[in-house]
Amino acid sequence: MGGSMNQLVNLEHREKMASLEEAILASPGNINITELECNHYFSHGLYTRELHIPAGVVITGKIHRHSNVNILSKGKVVAVTDKGRVELEAPHTLVSGELVKKAIYAIEDSVWINCMPWDKEPSVEMVEKEYIIPTYETIEGECPDKLLEQE
C-alpha cells in the first residue's frame, strides 16, 4: 500500500483547474483575481476576506491548507470544486474542504467571503503564508505525513 497524490487531491479536478486557468490567461480582457475589490477583516480569532466579483467574470481561487467557511453574501454564481459544479444564490454558506481550488463564474455581481481562524497579528501576508499552498505541485513536497496517513 502506498499513499498517492490522488488520495489528497482529485487529479481530474486539478487538471480541469489548470486548463481553466490557462484559458482565462489566454482570453482577451481577462481579469486577474488580484485586480478585484478585496476587503480584509481581522477580529478576535478570525480573519475574513471579502471578494467582489463582477457579473461575467470567471476566477480560480487559491489552494487552502485547511477547510474554511465560504459565504456568498450577494449575487449568483456557478462554483466548481472537486465535488462538481453547483449554482449558488445568495445568501448561501458552505464549507470548502482542505486542499481544494475552486472556480467561480459570477452570473450576477457577487460577493464571496472566506472565513478562517486567525489569532496572530493582523497581516494578510502571514495568513496567506500559513493557509495558502501556492501550487498543487507544492502539496507533494509539503504533505508527506498526510499521504502516509491516507494509506
N, CA, C and O atoms as a GROMACS GRO file, in nm:
protein
  604
    1MET      N    1   0.084  -0.119   0.000
    1MET     CA    2   0.000   0.000   0.000
    1MET      C    3   0.088   0.124   0.000
    1MET      O    4   0.178   0.137   0.082
    2GLY      N    5   0.062   0.211  -0.090
    2GLY     CA    6   0.135   0.336  -0.092
    2GLY      C    7   0.040   0.452  -0.101
    2GLY      O    8  -0.062   0.443  -0.170
    3GLY      N    9   0.071   0.560  -0.032
    3GLY     CA   10  -0.010   0.681  -0.042
    3GLY      C   11   0.007   0.741  -0.180
    3GLY      O   12   0.113   0.729  -0.241
    4SER      N   13  -0.095   0.805  -0.227
    4SER     CA   14  -0.084   0.869  -0.358
    4SER      C   15  -0.140   1.009  -0.351
    4SER      O   16  -0.222   1.042  -0.265
    5MET      N   17  -0.094   1.091  -0.444
    5MET     CA   18  -0.142   1.228  -0.454
    5MET      C   19  -0.294   1.229  -0.474
    5MET      O   20  -0.362   1.320  -0.427
    6ASN      N   21  -0.347   1.128  -0.544
    6ASN     CA   22  -0.489   1.121  -0.572
    6ASN      C   23  -0.572   1.109  -0.444
    6ASN      O   24  -0.689   1.147  -0.443
    7GLN      N   25  -0.512   1.056  -0.337
    7GLN     CA   26  -0.586   1.043  -0.213
    7GLN      C   27  -0.604   1.179  -0.146
    7GLN      O   28  -0.698   1.196  -0.067
    8LEU      N   29  -0.520   1.276  -0.174
    8LEU     CA   30  -0.534   1.409  -0.117
    8LEU      C   31  -0.605   1.505  -0.211
    8LEU      O   32  -0.687   1.586  -0.167
    9VAL      N   33  -0.574   1.496  -0.338
    9VAL     CA   34  -0.626   1.590  -0.436
    9VAL      C   35  -0.690   1.514  -0.551
    9VAL      O   36  -0.630   1.420  -0.604
   10ASN      N   37  -0.809   1.552  -0.587
   10ASN     CA   38  -0.877   1.492  -0.701
   10ASN      C   39  -0.801   1.534  -0.827
   10ASN      O   40  -0.808   1.650  -0.868
   11LEU      N   41  -0.729   1.440  -0.887
   11LEU     CA   42  -0.642   1.474  -1.001
   11LEU      C   43  -0.720   1.522  -1.122
   11LEU      O   44  -0.672   1.608  -1.196
   12GLU      N   45  -0.839   1.469  -1.144
   12GLU     CA   46  -0.921   1.516  -1.256
   12GLU      C   47  -0.958   1.664  -1.234
   12GLU      O   48  -0.953   1.744  -1.327
   13HIS      N   49  -0.995   1.698  -1.111
   13HIS     CA   50  -1.028   1.838  -1.078
   13HIS      C   51  -0.905   1.926  -1.095
   13HIS      O   52  -0.913   2.036  -1.150
   14ARG      N   53  -0.793   1.878  -1.048
   14ARG     CA   54  -0.667   1.954  -1.061
   14ARG      C   55  -0.638   1.987  -1.207
   14ARG      O   56  -0.602   2.100  -1.240
   15GLU      N   57  -0.655   1.888  -1.296
   15GLU     CA   58  -0.630   1.910  -1.438
   15GLU      C   59  -0.731   2.008  -1.497
   15GLU      O   60  -0.694   2.091  -1.580
   16LYS      N   61  -0.858   1.999  -1.456
   16LYS     CA   62  -0.960   2.092  -1.505
   16LYS      C   63  -0.927   2.235  -1.462
   16LYS      O   64  -0.942   2.329  -1.541
   17MET      N   65  -0.882   2.252  -1.338
   17MET     CA   66  -0.847   2.386  -1.289
   17MET      C   67  -0.728   2.442  -1.367
   17MET      O   68  -0.726   2.561  -1.400
   18ALA      N   69  -0.629   2.359  -1.397
   18ALA     CA   70  -0.512   2.403  -1.473
   18ALA      C   71  -0.554   2.447  -1.614
   18ALA      O   72  -0.508   2.549  -1.663
   19SER      N   73  -0.641   2.370  -1.677
   19SER     CA   74  -0.689   2.405  -1.811
   19SER      C   75  -0.770   2.534  -1.808
   19SER      O   76  -0.757   2.619  -1.895
   20LEU      N   77  -0.854   2.548  -1.706
   20LEU     CA   78  -0.935   2.669  -1.694
   20LEU      C   79  -0.846   2.791  -1.674
   20LEU      O   80  -0.868   2.895  -1.735
   21GLU      N   81  -0.745   2.779  -1.588
   21GLU     CA   82  -0.654   2.892  -1.564
   21GLU      C   83  -0.580   2.932  -1.693
   21GLU      O   84  -0.561   3.050  -1.719
   22GLU      N   85  -0.539   2.833  -1.772
   22GLU     CA   86  -0.474   2.862  -1.900
   22GLU      C   87  -0.570   2.936  -1.993
   22GLU      O   88  -0.530   3.032  -2.059
   23ALA      N   89  -0.695   2.892  -1.998
   23ALA     CA   90  -0.794   2.956  -2.084
   23ALA      C   91  -0.822   3.099  -2.039
   23ALA      O   92  -0.837   3.189  -2.122
   24ILE      N   93  -0.830   3.121  -1.908
   24ILE     CA   94  -0.854   3.256  -1.856
   24ILE      C   95  -0.738   3.347  -1.896
   24ILE      O   96  -0.761   3.459  -1.942
   25LEU      N   97  -0.615   3.300  -1.879
   25LEU     CA   98  -0.498   3.381  -1.913
   25LEU      C   99  -0.493   3.412  -2.063
   25LEU      O  100  -0.448   3.520  -2.102
   26ALA      N  101  -0.538   3.319  -2.145
   26ALA     CA  102  -0.532   3.337  -2.290
   26ALA      C  103  -0.646   3.423  -2.345
   26ALA      O  104  -0.638   3.472  -2.458
   27SER      N  105  -0.753   3.441  -2.266
   27SER     CA  106  -0.868   3.515  -2.318
   27SER      C  107  -0.843   3.666  -2.313
   27SER      O  108  -0.788   3.717  -2.216
   28PRO      N  109  -0.886   3.735  -2.418
   28PRO     CA  110  -0.866   3.881  -2.421
   28PRO      C  111  -0.949   3.946  -2.309
   28PRO      O  112  -1.063   3.907  -2.284
   29GLY      N  113  -0.890   4.044  -2.244
   29GLY     CA  114  -0.961   4.117  -2.139
   29GLY      C  115  -0.979   4.037  -2.011
   29GLY      O  116  -1.066   4.068  -1.931
   30ASN      N  117  -0.896   3.932  -1.991
   30ASN     CA  118  -0.912   3.852  -1.869
   30ASN      C  119  -0.883   3.939  -1.747
   30ASN      O  120  -0.804   4.033  -1.753
   31ILE      N  121  -0.949   3.906  -1.638
   31ILE     CA  122  -0.931   3.980  -1.514
   31ILE      C  123  -0.858   3.891  -1.415
   31ILE      O  124  -0.903   3.780  -1.385
   32ASN      N  125  -0.746   3.940  -1.365
   32ASN     CA  126  -0.672   3.867  -1.263
   32ASN      C  127  -0.743   3.888  -1.131
   32ASN      O  128  -0.789   3.999  -1.102
   33ILE      N  129  -0.752   3.784  -1.051
   33ILE     CA  130  -0.821   3.793  -0.922
   33ILE      C  131  -0.764   3.906  -0.835
   33ILE      O  132  -0.835   3.964  -0.753
   34THR      N  133  -0.636   3.938  -0.852
   34THR     CA  134  -0.575   4.044  -0.771
   34THR      C  135  -0.625   4.183  -0.811
   34THR      O  136  -0.602   4.280  -0.739
   35GLU      N  137  -0.694   4.194  -0.926
   35GLU     CA  138  -0.748   4.322  -0.971
   35GLU      C  139  -0.887   4.348  -0.914
   35GLU      O  140  -0.937   4.460  -0.925
   36LEU      N  141  -0.949   4.249  -0.853
   36LEU     CA  142  -1.083   4.265  -0.799
   36LEU      C  143  -1.080   4.333  -0.663
   36LEU      O  144  -0.982   4.323  -0.590
   37GLU      N  145  -1.190   4.401  -0.631
   37GLU     CA  146  -1.201   4.463  -0.499
   37GLU      C  147  -1.200   4.353  -0.393
   37GLU      O  148  -1.278   4.258  -0.400
   38CYS      N  149  -1.111   4.367  -0.296
   38CYS     CA  150  -1.098   4.267  -0.191
   38CYS      C  151  -1.076   4.339  -0.058
   38CYS      O  152  -0.984   4.419  -0.045
   39ASN      N  153  -1.162   4.310   0.039
   39ASN     CA  154  -1.151   4.371   0.172
   39ASN      C  155  -1.111   4.263   0.272
   39ASN      O  156  -1.156   4.149   0.265
   40HIS      N  157  -1.026   4.302   0.365
   40HIS     CA  158  -0.975   4.210   0.466
   40HIS      C  159  -1.017   4.259   0.604
   40HIS      O  160  -1.007   4.378   0.634
   41TYR      N  161  -1.063   4.166   0.688
   41TYR     CA  162  -1.108   4.200   0.823
   41TYR      C  163  -1.044   4.105   0.923
   41TYR      O  164  -1.038   3.984   0.901
   42PHE      N  165  -0.998   4.160   1.033
   42PHE     CA  166  -0.943   4.081   1.143
   42PHE      C  167  -1.022   4.113   1.267
   42PHE      O  168  -1.039   4.230   1.302
   43SER      N  169  -1.071   4.011   1.334
   43SER     CA  170  -1.143   4.028   1.459
   43SER      C  171  -1.098   3.916   1.551
   43SER      O  172  -1.030   3.823   1.508
   44HIS      N  173  -1.134   3.924   1.674
   44HIS     CA  174  -1.089   3.830   1.776
   44HIS      C  175  -1.091   3.686   1.725
   44HIS      O  176  -1.197   3.623   1.719
   45GLY      N  177  -0.974   3.634   1.687
   45GLY     CA  178  -0.960   3.495   1.646
   45GLY      C  179  -1.010   3.462   1.506
   45GLY      O  180  -1.026   3.345   1.472
   46LEU      N  181  -1.036   3.566   1.423
   46LEU     CA  182  -1.094   3.539   1.292
   46LEU      C  183  -1.036   3.633   1.186
   46LEU      O  184  -1.020   3.753   1.207
   47TYR      N  185  -1.006   3.573   1.070
   47TYR     CA  186  -0.970   3.651   0.951
   47TYR      C  187  -1.080   3.628   0.848
   47TYR      O  188  -1.120   3.514   0.824
   48THR      N  189  -1.128   3.736   0.787
   48THR     CA  190  -1.232   3.726   0.686
   48THR      C  191  -1.189   3.805   0.563
   48THR      O  192  -1.146   3.920   0.573
   49ARG      N  193  -1.202   3.740   0.447
   49ARG     CA  194  -1.172   3.807   0.320
   49ARG      C  195  -1.301   3.817   0.240
   49ARG      O  196  -1.374   3.719   0.225
   50GLU      N  197  -1.328   3.937   0.190
   50GLU     CA  198  -1.450   3.966   0.114
   50GLU      C  199  -1.409   4.005  -0.028
   50GLU      O  200  -1.346   4.108  -0.048
   51LEU      N  201  -1.446   3.922  -0.125
   51LEU     CA  202  -1.407   3.943  -0.264
   51LEU      C  203  -1.529   3.980  -0.346
   51LEU      O  204  -1.630   3.910  -0.345
   52HIS      N  205  -1.519   4.092  -0.419
   52HIS     CA  206  -1.628   4.140  -0.505
   52HIS      C  207  -1.599   4.093  -0.648
   52HIS      O  208  -1.495   4.126  -0.705
   53ILE      N  209  -1.692   4.016  -0.704
   53ILE     CA  210  -1.673   3.957  -0.837
   53ILE      C  211  -1.781   4.012  -0.931
   53ILE      O  212  -1.899   3.984  -0.912
   54PRO      N  213  -1.741   4.091  -1.031
   54PRO     CA  214  -1.841   4.145  -1.124
   54PRO      C  215  -1.905   4.035  -1.209
   54PRO      O  216  -1.844   3.932  -1.235
   55ALA      N  217  -2.029   4.060  -1.252
   55ALA     CA  218  -2.100   3.966  -1.339
   55ALA      C  219  -2.017   3.938  -1.464
   55ALA      O  220  -1.956   4.028  -1.522
   56GLY      N  221  -2.016   3.810  -1.504
   56GLY     CA  222  -1.946   3.771  -1.625
   56GLY      C  223  -1.800   3.733  -1.605
   56GLY      O  224  -1.734   3.689  -1.699
   57VAL      N  225  -1.750   3.751  -1.485
   57VAL     CA  226  -1.608   3.722  -1.457
   57VAL      C  227  -1.592   3.578  -1.408
   57VAL      O  228  -1.672   3.529  -1.329
   58VAL      N  229  -1.487   3.513  -1.457
   58VAL     CA  230  -1.451   3.378  -1.412
   58VAL      C  231  -1.318   3.390  -1.339
   58VAL      O  232  -1.223   3.451  -1.390
   59ILE      N  233  -1.310   3.333  -1.221
   59ILE     CA  234  -1.184   3.333  -1.145
   59ILE      C  235  -1.158   3.193  -1.091
   59ILE      O  236  -1.249   3.112  -1.077
   60THR      N  237  -1.033   3.167  -1.062
   60THR     CA  238  -0.998   3.048  -0.984
   60THR      C  239  -0.936   3.099  -0.855
   60THR      O  240  -0.862   3.198  -0.854
   61GLY      N  241  -0.966   3.029  -0.748
   61GLY     CA  242  -0.916   3.071  -0.617
   61GLY      C  243  -0.783   3.008  -0.585
   61GLY      O  244  -0.715   2.951  -0.671
   62LYS      N  245  -0.748   3.020  -0.460
   62LYS     CA  246  -0.621   2.966  -0.411
   62LYS      C  247  -0.646   2.830  -0.347
   62LYS      O  248  -0.760   2.795  -0.314
   63ILE      N  249  -0.540   2.754  -0.330
   63ILE     CA  250  -0.549   2.624  -0.264
   63ILE      C  251  -0.530   2.647  -0.115
   63ILE      O  252  -0.426   2.697  -0.072
   64HIS      N  253  -0.631   2.611  -0.036
   64HIS     CA  254  -0.624   2.632   0.109
   64HIS      C  255  -0.578   2.505   0.179
   64HIS      O  256  -0.623   2.395   0.147
   65ARG      N  257  -0.488   2.521   0.274
   65ARG     CA  258  -0.436   2.406   0.350
   65ARG      C  259  -0.545   2.340   0.434
   65ARG      O  260  -0.542   2.219   0.458
   66HIS      N  261  -0.640   2.420   0.480
   66HIS     CA  262  -0.743   2.372   0.574
   66HIS      C  263  -0.882   2.404   0.519
   66HIS      O  264  -0.898   2.493   0.436
   67SER      N  265  -0.981   2.332   0.567
   67SER     CA  266  -1.118   2.365   0.530
   67SER      C  267  -1.150   2.504   0.584
   67SER      O  268  -1.089   2.550   0.681
   68ASN      N  269  -1.246   2.571   0.520
   68ASN     CA  270  -1.285   2.704   0.567
   68ASN      C  271  -1.428   2.732   0.525
   68ASN      O  272  -1.483   2.669   0.434
   69VAL      N  273  -1.488   2.828   0.595
   69VAL     CA  274  -1.626   2.867   0.567
   69VAL      C  275  -1.626   2.967   0.452
   69VAL      O  276  -1.547   3.062   0.450
   70ASN      N  277  -1.716   2.945   0.356
   70ASN     CA  278  -1.736   3.035   0.243
   70ASN      C  279  -1.879   3.085   0.249
   70ASN      O  280  -1.972   3.008   0.274
   71ILE      N  281  -1.898   3.215   0.225
   71ILE     CA  282  -2.030   3.276   0.227
   71ILE      C  283  -2.049   3.353   0.098
   71ILE      O  284  -1.970   3.442   0.066
   72LEU      N  285  -2.152   3.320   0.025
   72LEU     CA  286  -2.193   3.403  -0.088
   72LEU      C  287  -2.296   3.499  -0.031
   72LEU      O  288  -2.411   3.461  -0.007
   73SER      N  289  -2.256   3.624  -0.008
   73SER     CA  290  -2.345   3.720   0.058
   73SER      C  291  -2.426   3.804  -0.040
   73SER      O  292  -2.523   3.869  -0.002
   74LYS      N  293  -2.386   3.802  -0.166
   74LYS     CA  294  -2.458   3.879  -0.268
   74LYS      C  295  -2.441   3.808  -0.402
   74LYS      O  296  -2.333   3.757  -0.432
   75GLY      N  297  -2.548   3.807  -0.483
   75GLY     CA  298  -2.537   3.761  -0.620
   75GLY      C  299  -2.567   3.615  -0.643
   75GLY      O  300  -2.623   3.545  -0.559
   76LYS      N  301  -2.526   3.572  -0.763
   76LYS     CA  302  -2.547   3.435  -0.806
   76LYS      C  303  -2.422   3.392  -0.881
   76LYS      O  304  -2.371   3.466  -0.965
   77VAL      N  305  -2.373   3.271  -0.851
   77VAL     CA  306  -2.251   3.220  -0.914
   77VAL      C  307  -2.268   3.074  -0.951
   77VAL      O  308  -2.358   3.005  -0.903
   78VAL      N  309  -2.178   3.029  -1.038
   78VAL     CA  310  -2.158   2.887  -1.060
   78VAL      C  311  -2.022   2.857  -0.997
   78VAL      O  312  -1.921   2.918  -1.034
   79ALA      N  313  -2.020   2.764  -0.904
   79ALA     CA  314  -1.895   2.726  -0.838
   79ALA      C  315  -1.859   2.585  -0.881
   79ALA      O  316  -1.944   2.497  -0.891
   80VAL      N  317  -1.730   2.565  -0.905
   80VAL     CA  318  -1.680   2.432  -0.940
   80VAL      C  319  -1.573   2.395  -0.838
   80VAL      O  320  -1.474   2.466  -0.820
   81THR      N  321  -1.594   2.282  -0.772
   81THR     CA  322  -1.496   2.230  -0.676
   81THR      C  323  -1.465   2.086  -0.715
   81THR      O  324  -1.509   2.038  -0.819
   82ASP      N  325  -1.390   2.019  -0.631
   82ASP     CA  326  -1.360   1.878  -0.654
   82ASP      C  327  -1.486   1.791  -0.643
   82ASP      O  328  -1.484   1.675  -0.683
   83LYS      N  329  -1.594   1.848  -0.589
   83LYS     CA  330  -1.720   1.775  -0.576
   83LYS      C  331  -1.811   1.794  -0.697
   83LYS      O  332  -1.914   1.727  -0.710
   84GLY      N  333  -1.773   1.887  -0.786
   84GLY     CA  334  -1.854   1.910  -0.905
   84GLY      C  335  -1.895   2.056  -0.919
   84GLY      O  336  -1.840   2.145  -0.856
   85ARG      N  337  -1.994   2.076  -1.006
   85ARG     CA  338  -2.044   2.210  -1.040
   85ARG      C  339  -2.177   2.233  -0.970
   85ARG      O  340  -2.263   2.145  -0.968
   86VAL      N  341  -2.193   2.355  -0.914
   86VAL     CA  342  -2.318   2.388  -0.847
   86VAL      C  343  -2.348   2.536  -0.866
   86VAL      O  344  -2.258   2.620  -0.861
   87GLU      N  345  -2.474   2.567  -0.889
   87GLU     CA  346  -2.517   2.706  -0.897
   87GLU      C  347  -2.563   2.749  -0.758
   87GLU      O  348  -2.643   2.681  -0.695
   88LEU      N  349  -2.511   2.862  -0.712
   88LEU     CA  350  -2.542   2.912  -0.579
   88LEU      C  351  -2.601   3.052  -0.590
   88LEU      O  352  -2.560   3.132  -0.674
   89GLU      N  353  -2.698   3.082  -0.504
   89GLU     CA  354  -2.756   3.215  -0.499
   89GLU      C  355  -2.753   3.264  -0.355
   89GLU      O  356  -2.784   3.190  -0.262
   90ALA      N  357  -2.713   3.390  -0.337
   90ALA     CA  358  -2.705   3.448  -0.203
   90ALA      C  359  -2.844   3.459  -0.142
   90ALA      O  360  -2.942   3.481  -0.213
   91PRO      N  361  -2.852   3.444  -0.011
   91PRO     CA  362  -2.742   3.410   0.080
   91PRO      C  363  -2.718   3.260   0.080
   91PRO      O  364  -2.812   3.180   0.080
   92HIS      N  365  -2.590   3.222   0.081
   92HIS     CA  366  -2.555   3.080   0.083
   92HIS      C  367  -2.422   3.063   0.157
   92HIS      O  368  -2.328   3.138   0.134
   93THR      N  369  -2.416   2.964   0.246
   93THR     CA  370  -2.295   2.936   0.322
   93THR      C  371  -2.257   2.789   0.301
   93THR      O  372  -2.343   2.701   0.298
   94LEU      N  373  -2.127   2.766   0.284
   94LEU     CA  374  -2.078   2.628   0.267
   94LEU      C  375  -1.940   2.616   0.328
   94LEU      O  376  -1.872   2.715   0.355
   95VAL      N  377  -1.900   2.493   0.350
   95VAL     CA  378  -1.764   2.465   0.397
   95VAL      C  379  -1.688   2.407   0.280
   95VAL      O  380  -1.729   2.308   0.220
   96SER      N  381  -1.575   2.469   0.250
   96SER     CA  382  -1.487   2.421   0.143
   96SER      C  383  -1.380   2.334   0.207
   96SER      O  384  -1.321   2.372   0.309
   97GLY      N  385  -1.355   2.219   0.148
   97GLY     CA  386  -1.259   2.125   0.205
   97GLY      C  387  -1.115   2.170   0.192
   97GLY      O  388  -1.083   2.265   0.119
   98GLU      N  389  -1.029   2.101   0.262
   98GLU     CA  390  -0.886   2.132   0.254
   98GLU      C  391  -0.831   2.093   0.118
   98GLU      O  392  -0.880   2.000   0.054
   99LEU      N  393  -0.730   2.163   0.075
   99LEU     CA  394  -0.656   2.136  -0.049
   99LEU      C  395  -0.743   2.145  -0.174
   99LEU      O  396  -0.716   2.077  -0.273
  100VAL      N  397  -0.847   2.227  -0.170
  100VAL     CA  398  -0.938   2.241  -0.283
  100VAL      C  399  -0.923   2.378  -0.347
  100VAL      O  400  -0.924   2.480  -0.279
  101LYS      N  401  -0.909   2.379  -0.477
  101LYS     CA  402  -0.909   2.502  -0.556
  101LYS      C  403  -1.047   2.512  -0.619
  101LYS      O  404  -1.095   2.417  -0.680
  102LYS      N  405  -1.111   2.628  -0.604
  102LYS     CA  406  -1.243   2.649  -0.660
  102LYS      C  407  -1.235   2.740  -0.782
  102LYS      O  408  -1.144   2.823  -0.794
  103ALA      N  409  -1.330   2.724  -0.871
  103ALA     CA  410  -1.351   2.818  -0.981
  103ALA      C  411  -1.488   2.879  -0.959
  103ALA      O  412  -1.582   2.812  -0.917
  104ILE      N  413  -1.498   3.008  -0.987
  104ILE     CA  414  -1.624   3.079  -0.970
  104ILE      C  415  -1.655   3.156  -1.097
  104ILE      O  416  -1.570   3.228  -1.149
  105TYR      N  417  -1.776   3.141  -1.147
  105TYR     CA  418  -1.827   3.224  -1.255
  105TYR      C  419  -1.941   3.306  -1.197
  105TYR      O  420  -2.039   3.250  -1.148
  106ALA      N  421  -1.928   3.438  -1.202
  106ALA     CA  422  -2.032   3.526  -1.146
  106ALA      C  423  -2.141   3.549  -1.250
  106ALA      O  424  -2.118   3.617  -1.350
  107ILE      N  425  -2.257   3.494  -1.225
  107ILE     CA  426  -2.373   3.517  -1.311
  107ILE      C  427  -2.423   3.660  -1.290
  107ILE      O  428  -2.464   3.728  -1.384
  108GLU      N  429  -2.418   3.705  -1.165
  108GLU     CA  430  -2.454   3.842  -1.126
  108GLU      C  431  -2.337   3.899  -1.047
  108GLU      O  432  -2.250   3.824  -1.002
  109ASP      N  433  -2.334   4.031  -1.030
  109ASP     CA  434  -2.235   4.090  -0.940
  109ASP      C  435  -2.247   4.017  -0.806
  109ASP      O  436  -2.357   4.004  -0.752
  110SER      N  437  -2.135   3.969  -0.755
  110SER     CA  438  -2.139   3.882  -0.638
  110SER      C  439  -2.033   3.921  -0.535
  110SER      O  440  -1.934   3.987  -0.567
  111VAL      N  441  -2.057   3.879  -0.412
  111VAL     CA  442  -1.960   3.897  -0.304
  111VAL      C  443  -1.937   3.760  -0.241
  111VAL      O  444  -2.030   3.697  -0.191
  112TRP      N  445  -1.810   3.714  -0.245
  112TRP     CA  446  -1.770   3.584  -0.192
  112TRP      C  447  -1.681   3.609  -0.072
  112TRP      O  448  -1.584   3.684  -0.080
  113ILE      N  449  -1.714   3.545   0.040
  113ILE     CA  450  -1.641   3.568   0.165
  113ILE      C  451  -1.580   3.437   0.213
  113ILE      O  452  -1.647   3.333   0.214
  114ASN      N  453  -1.454   3.442   0.254
  114ASN     CA  454  -1.386   3.329   0.319
  114ASN      C  455  -1.359   3.366   0.464
  114ASN      O  456  -1.319   3.479   0.492
  115CYS      N  457  -1.381   3.273   0.555
  115CYS     CA  458  -1.355   3.294   0.698
  115CYS      C  459  -1.260   3.186   0.748
  115CYS      O  460  -1.281   3.067   0.724
  116MET      N  461  -1.155   3.230   0.819
  116MET     CA  462  -1.055   3.136   0.870
  116MET      C  463  -1.015   3.176   1.012
  116MET      O  464  -1.010   3.295   1.044
  117PRO      N  465  -0.987   3.078   1.097
  117PRO     CA  466  -0.938   3.113   1.230
  117PRO      C  467  -0.803   3.183   1.220
  117PRO      O  468  -0.717   3.142   1.141
  118TRP      N  469  -0.784   3.288   1.298
  118TRP     CA  470  -0.656   3.360   1.297
  118TRP      C  471  -0.641   3.438   1.426
  118TRP      O  472  -0.717   3.532   1.452
  119ASP      N  473  -0.543   3.399   1.508
  119ASP     CA  474  -0.524   3.469   1.635
  119ASP      C  475  -0.387   3.535   1.646
  119ASP      O  476  -0.340   3.565   1.756
  120LYS      N  477  -0.323   3.557   1.532
  120LYS     CA  478  -0.192   3.622   1.530
  120LYS      C  479  -0.209   3.767   1.487
  120LYS      O  480  -0.321   3.817   1.477
  121GLU      N  481  -0.097   3.834   1.462
  121GLU     CA  482  -0.107   3.974   1.421
  121GLU      C  483  -0.186   3.988   1.291
  121GLU      O  484  -0.182   3.898   1.207
  122PRO      N  485  -0.257   4.098   1.273
  122PRO     CA  486  -0.338   4.118   1.153
  122PRO      C  487  -0.251   4.145   1.030
  122PRO      O  488  -0.215   4.259   1.002
  123SER      N  489  -0.219   4.040   0.958
  123SER     CA  490  -0.133   4.051   0.840
  123SER      C  491  -0.184   3.954   0.734
  123SER      O  492  -0.181   3.832   0.753
  124VAL      N  493  -0.230   4.008   0.621
  124VAL     CA  494  -0.277   3.924   0.512
  124VAL      C  495  -0.165   3.835   0.463
  124VAL      O  496  -0.187   3.718   0.431
  125GLU      N  497  -0.043   3.889   0.457
  125GLU     CA  498   0.072   3.810   0.411
  125GLU      C  499   0.095   3.690   0.502
  125GLU      O  500   0.123   3.580   0.453
  126MET      N  501   0.083   3.710   0.633
  126MET     CA  502   0.104   3.598   0.726
  126MET      C  503  -0.008   3.493   0.712
  126MET      O  504   0.018   3.373   0.716
  127VAL      N  505  -0.130   3.540   0.696
  127VAL     CA  506  -0.242   3.447   0.678
  127VAL      C  507  -0.217   3.363   0.554
  127VAL      O  508  -0.231   3.240   0.558
  128GLU      N  509  -0.181   3.428   0.443
  128GLU     CA  510  -0.159   3.353   0.319
  128GLU      C  511  -0.043   3.256   0.332
  128GLU      O  512  -0.048   3.145   0.278
  129LYS      N  513   0.061   3.296   0.402
  129LYS     CA  514   0.176   3.206   0.419
  129LYS      C  515   0.134   3.080   0.495
  129LYS      O  516   0.181   2.970   0.464
  130GLU      N  517   0.046   3.095   0.594
  130GLU     CA  518   0.005   2.981   0.675
  130GLU      C  519  -0.106   2.898   0.609
  130GLU      O  520  -0.108   2.776   0.623
  131TYR      N  521  -0.198   2.962   0.538
  131TYR     CA  522  -0.316   2.893   0.487
  131TYR      C  523  -0.313   2.856   0.339
  131TYR      O  524  -0.386   2.767   0.296
  132ILE      N  525  -0.230   2.924   0.260
  132ILE     CA  526  -0.234   2.906   0.115
  132ILE      C  527  -0.118   2.820   0.068
  132ILE      O  528  -0.004   2.839   0.110
  133ILE      N  529  -0.147   2.727  -0.021
  133ILE     CA  530  -0.045   2.648  -0.088
  133ILE      C  531  -0.035   2.704  -0.229
  133ILE      O  532  -0.134   2.707  -0.302
  134PRO      N  533   0.084   2.747  -0.270
  134PRO     CA  534   0.098   2.816  -0.399
  134PRO      C  535   0.054   2.735  -0.521
  134PRO      O  536  -0.011   2.789  -0.611
  135THR      N  537   0.088   2.607  -0.525
  135THR     CA  538   0.055   2.524  -0.641
  135THR      C  539   0.027   2.382  -0.593
  135THR      O  540   0.066   2.343  -0.482
  136TYR      N  541  -0.039   2.305  -0.677
  136TYR     CA  542  -0.061   2.164  -0.642
  136TYR      C  543   0.071   2.090  -0.631
  136TYR      O  544   0.083   1.998  -0.550
  137GLU      N  545   0.169   2.128  -0.711
  137GLU     CA  546   0.300   2.062  -0.705
  137GLU      C  547   0.362   2.078  -0.566
  137GLU      O  548   0.434   1.990  -0.519
  138THR      N  549   0.334   2.190  -0.501
  138THR     CA  550   0.388   2.215  -0.367
  138THR      C  551   0.334   2.113  -0.267
  138THR      O  552   0.404   2.075  -0.173
  139ILE      N  553   0.210   2.069  -0.288
  139ILE     CA  554   0.148   1.973  -0.195
  139ILE      C  555   0.233   1.847  -0.185
  139ILE      O  556   0.250   1.791  -0.077
  140GLU      N  557   0.285   1.803  -0.298
  140GLU     CA  558   0.364   1.681  -0.299
  140GLU      C  559   0.484   1.691  -0.205
  140GLU      O  560   0.522   1.592  -0.143
  141GLY      N  561   0.543   1.810  -0.194
  141GLY     CA  562   0.658   1.829  -0.107
  141GLY      C  563   0.622   1.863   0.036
  141GLY      O  564   0.701   1.838   0.127
  142GLU      N  565   0.503   1.920   0.057
  142GLU     CA  566   0.465   1.968   0.190
  142GLU      C  567   0.390   1.866   0.274
  142GLU      O  568   0.388   1.877   0.397
  143CYS      N  569   0.328   1.768   0.212
  143CYS     CA  570   0.233   1.684   0.285
  143CYS      C  571   0.271   1.536   0.293
  143CYS      O  572   0.181   1.452   0.286
  144PRO      N  573   0.397   1.501   0.308
  144PRO     CA  574   0.428   1.357   0.312
  144PRO      C  575   0.360   1.284   0.427
  144PRO      O  576   0.320   1.168   0.411
  145ASP      N  577   0.345   1.349   0.544
  145ASP     CA  578   0.279   1.284   0.657
  145ASP      C  579   0.134   1.254   0.625
  145ASP      O  580   0.083   1.147   0.659
  146LYS      N  581   0.066   1.348   0.560
  146LYS     CA  582  -0.074   1.326   0.526
  146LYS      C  583  -0.087   1.212   0.427
  146LYS      O  584  -0.180   1.131   0.436
  147LEU      N  585   0.005   1.205   0.332
  147LEU     CA  586   0.000   1.094   0.236
  147LEU      C  587   0.011   0.962   0.309
  147LEU      O  588  -0.061   0.867   0.277
  148LEU      N  589   0.100   0.954   0.406
  148LEU     CA  590   0.117   0.830   0.480
  148LEU      C  591  -0.006   0.798   0.564
  148LEU      O  592  -0.042   0.681   0.579
  149GLU      N  593  -0.072   0.902   0.619
  149GLU     CA  594  -0.192   0.881   0.699
  149GLU      C  595  -0.304   0.821   0.616
  149GLU      O  596  -0.390   0.752   0.671
  150GLN      N  597  -0.305   0.847   0.485
  150GLN     CA  598  -0.414   0.802   0.398
  150GLN      C  599  -0.400   0.656   0.358
  150GLN      O  600  -0.491   0.601   0.296
  151GLU      N  601  -0.288   0.593   0.391
  151GLU     CA  602  -0.266   0.454   0.346
  151GLU      C  603  -0.366   0.360   0.410
  151GLU      O  604  -0.363   0.240   0.384
   0.00000   0.00000   0.00000
